Amino acid sequence: MVAAVSLYRSSKYRQKILICLAGKTMTPSEIAKQVGIRLNHVSMVLTGLKKASLVTCLNEHNKRGRLYELTETGRKVVSHENGNSN
């Protein structure tokens, strides 16, 4: 969990994307529009977050319209960092 929190804190892009995904399932395009980050940056950040097991892709086999959501660890990090738990 410490590594996940450190990863979260080290990038504003990661923070924005993880907060955007809190309680939602979204495509990279939807995330980009909502947080105001270019799509290629969102895709790159999602790849890193997936490798860190903070997000998961629900339909990995699709080339377009991939759906992402937070993992349990991702939910804990966002909740912890936003003061919703200790």
SEZA-95345 format. One record per residue: x, y, z of N, C-alpha, C, O in turn; residue in three letters. Coordinates in nm, 3 decimals. Layout:
<atoms>
<atom n_u="X" n_v="Y" n_w="Z" ca_u="X" ca_v="Y" ca_w="Z" c_u="X" c_v="Y" c_w="Z" o_u="X" o_v="Y" o_w="Z" res="ALA"/>
...
</atoms>
This chain:
<atoms>
<atom n_u="0.083" n_v="-0.120" n_w="0.000" ca_u="0.000" ca_v="0.000" ca_w="0.000" c_u="0.087" c_v="0.126" c_w="0.000" o_u="0.050" o_v="0.226" o_w="-0.062" res="MET"/>
<atom n_u="0.200" n_v="0.122" n_w="0.067" ca_u="0.289" ca_v="0.238" ca_w="0.072" c_u="0.338" c_v="0.273" c_w="-0.068" o_u="0.342" o_v="0.391" o_w="-0.105" res="VAL"/>
<atom n_u="0.374" n_v="0.174" n_w="-0.146" ca_u="0.421" ca_v="0.198" ca_w="-0.283" c_u="0.309" c_v="0.260" c_w="-0.368" o_u="0.335" o_v="0.348" o_w="-0.450" res="ALA"/>
<atom n_u="0.187" n_v="0.214" n_w="-0.348" ca_u="0.073" ca_v="0.267" ca_w="-0.423" c_u="0.046" c_v="0.412" c_w="-0.387" o_u="0.018" o_v="0.493" o_w="-0.475" res="ALA"/>
<atom n_u="0.053" n_v="0.445" n_w="-0.260" ca_u="0.033" ca_v="0.583" ca_w="-0.215" c_u="0.144" c_v="0.672" c_w="-0.271" o_u="0.117" o_v="0.783" o_w="-0.316" res="VAL"/>
<atom n_u="0.265" n_v="0.624" n_w="-0.268" ca_u="0.378" ca_v="0.699" ca_w="-0.321" c_u="0.361" c_v="0.726" c_w="-0.471" o_u="0.386" o_v="0.838" o_w="-0.517" res="SER"/>
<atom n_u="0.318" n_v="0.626" n_w="-0.544" ca_u="0.292" ca_v="0.640" ca_w="-0.688" c_u="0.183" c_v="0.744" c_w="-0.711" o_u="0.195" o_v="0.829" o_w="-0.800" res="LEU"/>
<atom n_u="0.078" n_v="0.739" n_w="-0.633" ca_u="-0.034" ca_v="0.835" ca_w="-0.642" c_u="0.016" c_v="0.977" c_w="-0.618" o_u="-0.016" o_v="1.068" o_w="-0.696" res="TYR"/>
<atom n_u="0.092" n_v="0.996" n_w="-0.513" ca_u="0.137" ca_v="1.131" ca_w="-0.475" c_u="0.239" c_v="1.190" c_w="-0.572" o_u="0.256" o_v="1.312" o_w="-0.577" res="ARG"/>
<atom n_u="0.307" n_v="1.106" n_w="-0.648" ca_u="0.417" ca_v="1.154" ca_w="-0.732" c_u="0.373" c_v="1.213" c_w="-0.866" o_u="0.457" o_v="1.261" o_w="-0.942" res="SER"/>
<atom n_u="0.243" n_v="1.211" n_w="-0.896" ca_u="0.197" ca_v="1.263" ca_w="-1.025" c_u="0.056" c_v="1.320" c_w="-1.014" o_u="-0.037" o_v="1.252" o_w="-0.970" res="SER"/>
<atom n_u="0.041" n_v="1.446" n_w="-1.055" ca_u="-0.092" ca_v="1.510" ca_w="-1.058" c_u="-0.182" c_v="1.440" c_w="-1.159" o_u="-0.302" o_v="1.428" o_w="-1.137" res="LYS"/>
<atom n_u="-0.124" n_v="1.393" n_w="-1.270" ca_u="-0.204" ca_v="1.320" ca_w="-1.368" c_u="-0.262" c_v="1.193" c_w="-1.307" o_u="-0.381" o_v="1.164" o_w="-1.325" res="TYR"/>
<atom n_u="-0.179" n_v="1.117" n_w="-1.237" ca_u="-0.229" ca_v="0.994" ca_w="-1.172" c_u="-0.339" c_v="1.028" c_w="-1.073" o_u="-0.442" o_v="0.960" o_w="-1.069" res="ARG"/>
<atom n_u="-0.317" n_v="1.131" n_w="-0.993" ca_u="-0.418" ca_v="1.170" ca_w="-0.895" c_u="-0.550" c_v="1.204" c_w="-0.963" o_u="-0.655" o_v="1.156" o_w="-0.922" res="GLN"/>
<atom n_u="-0.545" n_v="1.286" n_w="-1.066" ca_u="-0.668" ca_v="1.327" ca_w="-1.135" c_u="-0.741" c_v="1.208" c_w="-1.195" o_u="-0.863" o_v="1.197" o_w="-1.186" res="LYS"/>
<atom n_u="-0.666" n_v="1.118" n_w="-1.257" ca_u="-0.727" ca_v="1.002" ca_w="-1.322" c_u="-0.787" c_v="0.906" c_w="-1.219" o_u="-0.898" o_v="0.858" o_w="-1.237" res="ILE"/>
<atom n_u="-0.714" n_v="0.879" n_w="-1.112" ca_u="-0.768" ca_v="0.789" ca_w="-1.009" c_u="-0.892" c_v="0.849" c_w="-0.943" o_u="-0.989" o_v="0.778" o_w="-0.920" res="LEU"/>
<atom n_u="-0.890" n_v="0.978" n_w="-0.913" ca_u="-1.007" ca_v="1.042" ca_w="-0.854" c_u="-1.124" c_v="1.038" c_w="-0.952" o_u="-1.238" o_v="1.014" o_w="-0.912" res="ILE"/>
<atom n_u="-1.097" n_v="1.061" n_w="-1.079" ca_u="-1.201" ca_v="1.057" ca_w="-1.182" c_u="-1.267" c_v="0.918" c_w="-1.187" o_u="-1.388" o_v="0.908" o_w="-1.208" res="CYS"/>
<atom n_u="-1.189" n_v="0.814" n_w="-1.169" ca_u="-1.241" ca_v="0.677" ca_w="-1.177" c_u="-1.310" c_v="0.630" c_w="-1.048" o_u="-1.371" o_v="0.523" o_w="-1.047" res="LEU"/>
<atom n_u="-1.300" n_v="0.707" n_w="-0.941" ca_u="-1.359" ca_v="0.666" ca_w="-0.814" c_u="-1.509" c_v="0.643" c_w="-0.831" o_u="-1.585" o_v="0.736" o_w="-0.857" res="ALA"/>
<atom n_u="-1.549" n_v="0.518" n_w="-0.815" ca_u="-1.691" ca_v="0.482" ca_w="-0.823" c_u="-1.747" c_v="0.476" c_w="-0.963" o_u="-1.869" o_v="0.465" o_w="-0.980" res="GLY"/>
<atom n_u="-1.661" n_v="0.483" n_w="-1.066" ca_u="-1.709" ca_v="0.484" ca_w="-1.204" c_u="-1.630" c_v="0.387" c_w="-1.290" o_u="-1.519" o_v="0.345" o_w="-1.254" res="LYS"/>
<atom n_u="-1.688" n_v="0.353" n_w="-1.403" ca_u="-1.621" ca_v="0.278" ca_w="-1.508" c_u="-1.621" c_v="0.371" c_w="-1.629" o_u="-1.726" o_v="0.417" o_w="-1.672" res="THR"/>
<atom n_u="-1.502" n_v="0.398" n_w="-1.685" ca_u="-1.491" ca_v="0.497" ca_w="-1.791" c_u="-1.393" c_v="0.452" c_w="-1.898" o_u="-1.305" o_v="0.370" o_w="-1.874" res="MET"/>
<atom n_u="-1.410" n_v="0.510" n_w="-2.018" ca_u="-1.314" ca_v="0.491" ca_w="-2.126" c_u="-1.205" c_v="0.598" c_w="-2.114" o_u="-1.226" o_v="0.700" o_w="-2.049" res="THR"/>
<atom n_u="-1.090" n_v="0.575" n_w="-2.176" ca_u="-0.986" ca_v="0.678" ca_w="-2.174" c_u="-1.034" c_v="0.812" c_w="-2.231" o_u="-0.996" o_v="0.917" o_w="-2.180" res="PRO"/>
<atom n_u="-1.116" n_v="0.809" n_w="-2.334" ca_u="-1.168" ca_v="0.933" ca_w="-2.393" c_u="-1.255" c_v="1.010" c_w="-2.294" o_u="-1.246" o_v="1.132" o_w="-2.285" res="SER"/>
<atom n_u="-1.338" n_v="0.938" n_w="-2.220" ca_u="-1.422" ca_v="1.003" ca_w="-2.119" c_u="-1.337" c_v="1.064" c_w="-2.009" o_u="-1.364" o_v="1.175" o_w="-1.962" res="GLU"/>
<atom n_u="-1.234" n_v="0.992" n_w="-1.968" ca_u="-1.144" ca_v="1.043" ca_w="-1.864" c_u="-1.074" c_v="1.169" c_w="-1.913" o_u="-1.068" o_v="1.269" o_w="-1.841" res="ILE"/>
<atom n_u="-1.023" n_v="1.165" n_w="-2.036" ca_u="-0.951" ca_v="1.279" ca_w="-2.093" c_u="-1.040" c_v="1.404" c_w="-2.095" o_u="-0.996" o_v="1.513" o_w="-2.059" res="ALA"/>
<atom n_u="-1.165" n_v="1.388" n_w="-2.137" ca_u="-1.258" ca_v="1.501" ca_w="-2.141" c_u="-1.287" c_v="1.554" c_w="-2.002" o_u="-1.290" o_v="1.676" o_w="-1.980" res="LYS"/>
<atom n_u="-1.309" n_v="1.465" n_w="-1.908" ca_u="-1.347" ca_v="1.506" ca_w="-1.774" c_u="-1.234" c_v="1.577" c_w="-1.699" o_u="-1.258" o_v="1.675" o_w="-1.628" res="GLN"/>
<atom n_u="-1.112" n_v="1.529" n_w="-1.713" ca_u="-1.002" ca_v="1.586" ca_w="-1.635" c_u="-0.917" c_v="1.686" c_w="-1.712" o_u="-0.830" o_v="1.752" o_w="-1.655" res="VAL"/>
<atom n_u="-0.941" n_v="1.699" n_w="-1.843" ca_u="-0.869" ca_v="1.797" ca_w="-1.922" c_u="-0.724" c_v="1.760" c_w="-1.951" o_u="-0.637" o_v="1.846" o_w="-1.955" res="GLY"/>
<atom n_u="-0.699" n_v="1.632" n_w="-1.970" ca_u="-0.566" ca_v="1.582" ca_w="-2.004" c_u="-0.576" c_v="1.518" c_w="-2.142" o_u="-0.675" o_v="1.451" o_w="-2.173" res="ILE"/>
<atom n_u="-0.474" n_v="1.538" n_w="-2.225" ca_u="-0.477" ca_v="1.481" ca_w="-2.359" c_u="-0.487" c_v="1.329" c_w="-2.353" o_u="-0.434" o_v="1.264" o_w="-2.263" res="ARG"/>
<atom n_u="-0.558" n_v="1.274" n_w="-2.451" ca_u="-0.587" ca_v="1.130" ca_w="-2.455" c_u="-0.460" c_v="1.046" c_w="-2.452" o_u="-0.457" o_v="0.943" o_w="-2.384" res="LEU"/>
<atom n_u="-0.355" n_v="1.087" n_w="-2.524" ca_u="-0.234" ca_v="1.005" ca_w="-2.524" c_u="-0.170" c_v="1.001" c_w="-2.385" o_u="-0.111" o_v="0.900" o_w="-2.347" res="ASN"/>
<atom n_u="-0.180" n_v="1.110" n_w="-2.309" ca_u="-0.129" ca_v="1.111" ca_w="-2.172" c_u="-0.214" c_v="1.020" c_w="-2.082" o_u="-0.160" o_v="0.947" o_w="-1.999" res="HIS"/>
<atom n_u="-0.345" n_v="1.026" n_w="-2.099" ca_u="-0.434" ca_v="0.941" ca_w="-2.020" c_u="-0.402" c_v="0.794" c_w="-2.046" o_u="-0.393" o_v="0.715" o_w="-1.952" res="VAL"/>
<atom n_u="-0.385" n_v="0.757" n_w="-2.171" ca_u="-0.355" ca_v="0.618" ca_w="-2.205" c_u="-0.224" c_v="0.572" c_w="-2.144" o_u="-0.214" o_v="0.461" o_w="-2.093" res="SER"/>
<atom n_u="-0.123" n_v="0.660" n_w="-2.149" ca_u="0.007" ca_v="0.626" ca_w="-2.092" c_u="-0.003" c_v="0.608" c_w="-1.939" o_u="0.054" o_v="0.514" o_w="-1.883" res="MET"/>
<atom n_u="-0.074" n_v="0.698" n_w="-1.874" ca_u="-0.090" ca_v="0.689" ca_w="-1.728" c_u="-0.170" c_v="0.565" c_w="-1.691" o_u="-0.136" o_v="0.497" o_w="-1.594" res="VAL"/>
<atom n_u="-0.276" n_v="0.535" n_w="-1.765" ca_u="-0.355" ca_v="0.415" ca_w="-1.737" c_u="-0.271" c_v="0.289" c_w="-1.747" o_u="-0.288" o_v="0.196" o_w="-1.667" res="LEU"/>
<atom n_u="-0.181" n_v="0.284" n_w="-1.844" ca_u="-0.093" ca_v="0.168" ca_w="-1.858" c_u="-0.008" c_v="0.149" c_w="-1.732" o_u="0.006" o_v="0.038" o_w="-1.682" res="THR"/>
<atom n_u="0.048" n_v="0.258" n_w="-1.681" ca_u="0.127" ca_v="0.251" ca_w="-1.559" c_u="0.044" c_v="0.214" c_w="-1.437" o_u="0.089" o_v="0.137" o_w="-1.352" res="GLY"/>
<atom n_u="-0.076" n_v="0.270" n_w="-1.428" ca_u="-0.165" ca_v="0.239" ca_w="-1.316" c_u="-0.209" c_v="0.093" c_w="-1.319" o_u="-0.226" o_v="0.030" o_w="-1.215" res="LEU"/>
<atom n_u="-0.227" n_v="0.041" n_w="-1.439" ca_u="-0.264" ca_v="-0.100" ca_w="-1.453" c_u="-0.150" c_v="-0.190" c_w="-1.408" o_u="-0.172" o_v="-0.290" o_w="-1.338" res="LYS"/>
<atom n_u="-0.027" n_v="-0.156" n_w="-1.447" ca_u="0.090" ca_v="-0.234" ca_w="-1.404" c_u="0.107" c_v="-0.230" c_w="-1.253" o_u="0.156" o_v="-0.326" o_w="-1.193" res="LYS"/>
<atom n_u="0.066" n_v="-0.119" n_w="-1.191" ca_u="0.076" ca_v="-0.104" ca_w="-1.046" c_u="-0.046" c_v="-0.162" c_w="-0.974" o_u="-0.057" o_v="-0.152" o_w="-0.852" res="ALA"/>
<atom n_u="-0.136" n_v="-0.223" n_w="-1.048" ca_u="-0.259" ca_v="-0.285" ca_w="-0.995" c_u="-0.351" c_v="-0.186" c_w="-0.924" o_u="-0.417" o_v="-0.220" o_w="-0.826" res="SER"/>
<atom n_u="-0.355" n_v="-0.062" n_w="-0.974" ca_u="-0.446" ca_v="0.038" ca_w="-0.919" c_u="-0.572" c_v="0.051" c_w="-1.003" o_u="-0.677" o_v="0.094" o_w="-0.953" res="LEU"/>
<atom n_u="-0.563" n_v="0.015" n_w="-1.131" ca_u="-0.680" ca_v="0.012" ca_w="-1.218" c_u="-0.681" c_v="-0.121" c_w="-1.292" o_u="-0.580" o_v="-0.189" o_w="-1.302" res="VAL"/>
<atom n_u="-0.797" n_v="-0.154" n_w="-1.344" ca_u="-0.811" ca_v="-0.274" ca_w="-1.425" c_u="-0.891" c_v="-0.240" c_w="-1.550" o_u="-0.979" o_v="-0.155" o_w="-1.547" res="THR"/>
<atom n_u="-0.859" n_v="-0.308" n_w="-1.659" ca_u="-0.934" ca_v="-0.292" ca_w="-1.784" c_u="-1.032" c_v="-0.409" c_w="-1.792" o_u="-0.993" o_v="-0.526" o_w="-1.784" res="CYS"/>
<atom n_u="-1.159" n_v="-0.376" n_w="-1.807" ca_u="-1.263" ca_v="-0.479" ca_w="-1.806" c_u="-1.276" c_v="-0.553" c_w="-1.938" o_u="-1.325" o_v="-0.666" o_w="-1.942" res="LEU"/>
<atom n_u="-1.233" n_v="-0.490" n_w="-2.047" ca_u="-1.245" ca_v="-0.553" ca_w="-2.178" c_u="-1.115" c_v="-0.536" c_w="-2.257" o_u="-1.111" o_v="-0.472" o_w="-2.362" res="ASN"/>
<atom n_u="-1.011" n_v="-0.593" n_w="-2.204" ca_u="-0.876" ca_v="-0.581" ca_w="-2.257" c_u="-0.866" c_v="-0.619" c_w="-2.404" o_u="-0.783" o_v="-0.564" o_w="-2.476" res="GLU"/>
<atom n_u="-0.948" n_v="-0.711" n_w="-2.450" ca_u="-0.941" ca_v="-0.759" ca_w="-2.587" c_u="-0.987" c_v="-0.654" c_w="-2.689" o_u="-0.953" o_v="-0.666" o_w="-2.807" res="HIS"/>
<atom n_u="-1.061" n_v="-0.554" n_w="-2.648" ca_u="-1.108" ca_v="-0.449" ca_w="-2.739" c_u="-0.997" c_v="-0.349" c_w="-2.770" o_u="-0.920" o_v="-0.312" o_w="-2.682" res="ASN"/>
<atom n_u="-0.990" n_v="-0.308" n_w="-2.895" ca_u="-0.894" ca_v="-0.204" ca_w="-2.934" c_u="-0.950" c_v="-0.066" c_w="-2.899" o_u="-0.874" o_v="0.023" o_w="-2.861" res="LYS"/>
<atom n_u="-1.079" n_v="-0.049" n_w="-2.912" ca_u="-1.146" ca_v="0.079" ca_w="-2.884" c_u="-1.252" c_v="0.058" c_w="-2.777" o_u="-1.307" o_v="-0.051" o_w="-2.762" res="ARG"/>
<atom n_u="-1.279" n_v="0.164" n_w="-2.704" ca_u="-1.384" ca_v="0.157" ca_w="-2.604" c_u="-1.349" c_v="0.074" c_w="-2.482" o_u="-1.437" o_v="0.018" o_w="-2.417" res="GLY"/>
<atom n_u="-1.220" n_v="0.067" n_w="-2.450" ca_u="-1.180" ca_v="-0.007" ca_w="-2.331" c_u="-1.236" c_v="0.061" c_w="-2.207" o_u="-1.237" o_v="0.184" o_w="-2.197" res="ARG"/>
<atom n_u="-1.282" n_v="-0.018" n_w="-2.113" ca_u="-1.341" ca_v="0.033" ca_w="-1.990" c_u="-1.248" c_v="0.007" c_w="-1.873" o_u="-1.202" o_v="-0.105" o_w="-1.852" res="LEU"/>
<atom n_u="-1.221" n_v="0.112" n_w="-1.799" ca_u="-1.132" ca_v="0.104" ca_w="-1.684" c_u="-1.207" c_v="0.136" c_w="-1.556" o_u="-1.300" o_v="0.217" o_w="-1.555" res="TYR"/>
<atom n_u="-1.165" n_v="0.070" n_w="-1.449" ca_u="-1.217" ca_v="0.101" ca_w="-1.316" c_u="-1.106" c_v="0.077" c_w="-1.214" o_u="-1.007" o_v="0.011" o_w="-1.243" res="GLU"/>
<atom n_u="-1.126" n_v="0.131" n_w="-1.096" ca_u="-1.028" ca_v="0.113" ca_w="-0.989" c_u="-1.032" c_v="-0.029" c_w="-0.937" o_u="-1.138" o_v="-0.092" o_w="-0.932" res="LEU"/>
<atom n_u="-0.917" n_v="-0.079" n_w="-0.897" ca_u="-0.910" ca_v="-0.206" ca_w="-0.826" c_u="-0.939" c_v="-0.176" c_w="-0.678" o_u="-0.957" o_v="-0.060" o_w="-0.641" res="THR"/>
<atom n_u="-0.943" n_v="-0.278" n_w="-0.597" ca_u="-0.962" ca_v="-0.258" ca_w="-0.453" c_u="-0.849" c_v="-0.172" c_w="-0.396" o_u="-0.873" o_v="-0.083" o_w="-0.314" res="GLU"/>
<atom n_u="-0.728" n_v="-0.199" n_w="-0.438" ca_u="-0.614" ca_v="-0.118" ca_w="-0.392" c_u="-0.628" c_v="0.026" c_w="-0.437" o_u="-0.602" o_v="0.119" o_w="-0.360" res="THR"/>
<atom n_u="-0.669" n_v="0.045" n_w="-0.560" ca_u="-0.690" ca_v="0.180" ca_w="-0.612" c_u="-0.796" c_v="0.255" c_w="-0.533" o_u="-0.779" o_v="0.374" o_w="-0.503" res="GLY"/>
<atom n_u="-0.904" n_v="0.187" n_w="-0.498" ca_u="-1.010" ca_v="0.249" ca_w="-0.416" c_u="-0.957" c_v="0.287" c_w="-0.278" o_u="-0.990" o_v="0.394" o_w="-0.226" res="ARG"/>
<atom n_u="-0.877" n_v="0.201" n_w="-0.219" ca_u="-0.820" ca_v="0.230" ca_w="-0.087" c_u="-0.727" c_v="0.351" c_w="-0.093" o_u="-0.731" o_v="0.436" o_w="-0.004" res="LYS"/>
<atom n_u="-0.645" n_v="0.359" n_w="-0.195" ca_u="-0.551" ca_v="0.472" ca_w="-0.209" c_u="-0.628" c_v="0.602" c_w="-0.223" o_u="-0.598" o_v="0.699" o_w="-0.153" res="VAL"/>
<atom n_u="-0.726" n_v="0.606" n_w="-0.312" ca_u="-0.804" ca_v="0.729" ca_w="-0.333" c_u="-0.878" c_v="0.767" c_w="-0.206" o_u="-0.881" o_v="0.883" o_w="-0.167" res="VAL"/>
<atom n_u="-0.938" n_v="0.669" n_w="-0.141" ca_u="-1.011" ca_v="0.695" ca_w="-0.017" c_u="-0.918" c_v="0.749" c_w="0.091" o_u="-0.950" o_v="0.846" o_w="0.160" res="SER"/>
<atom n_u="-0.804" n_v="0.685" n_w="0.106" ca_u="-0.706" ca_v="0.725" ca_w="0.208" c_u="-0.654" c_v="0.866" c_w="0.181" o_u="-0.645" o_v="0.948" o_w="0.273" res="HIS"/>
<atom n_u="-0.619" n_v="0.894" n_w="0.058" ca_u="-0.559" ca_v="1.023" ca_w="0.022" c_u="-0.659" c_v="1.138" c_w="0.021" o_u="-0.619" o_v="1.254" o_w="0.027" res="GLU"/>
<atom n_u="-0.787" n_v="1.107" n_w="0.015" ca_u="-0.889" ca_v="1.211" ca_w="0.016" c_u="-0.958" c_v="1.221" c_w="0.153" o_u="-1.062" o_v="1.285" o_w="0.167" res="ASN"/>
<atom n_u="-0.898" n_v="1.157" n_w="0.252" ca_u="-0.946" ca_v="1.173" ca_w="0.390" c_u="-1.072" c_v="1.098" c_w="0.424" o_u="-1.138" o_v="1.132" o_w="0.522" res="GLY"/>
<atom n_u="-1.108" n_v="0.996" n_w="0.346" ca_u="-1.230" ca_v="0.922" ca_w="0.373" c_u="-1.209" c_v="0.805" c_w="0.467" o_u="-1.304" o_v="0.741" o_w="0.511" res="ASN"/>
<atom n_u="-1.081" n_v="0.776" n_w="0.500" ca_u="-1.051" ca_v="0.672" ca_w="0.598" c_u="-0.912" c_v="0.697" c_w="0.652" o_u="-0.840" o_v="0.782" o_w="0.601" res="SER"/>
<atom n_u="-0.873" n_v="0.622" n_w="0.755" ca_u="-0.740" ca_v="0.640" ca_w="0.815" c_u="-0.638" c_v="0.550" c_w="0.754" o_u="-0.522" o_v="0.553" o_w="0.793" res="ASN"/>
</atoms>
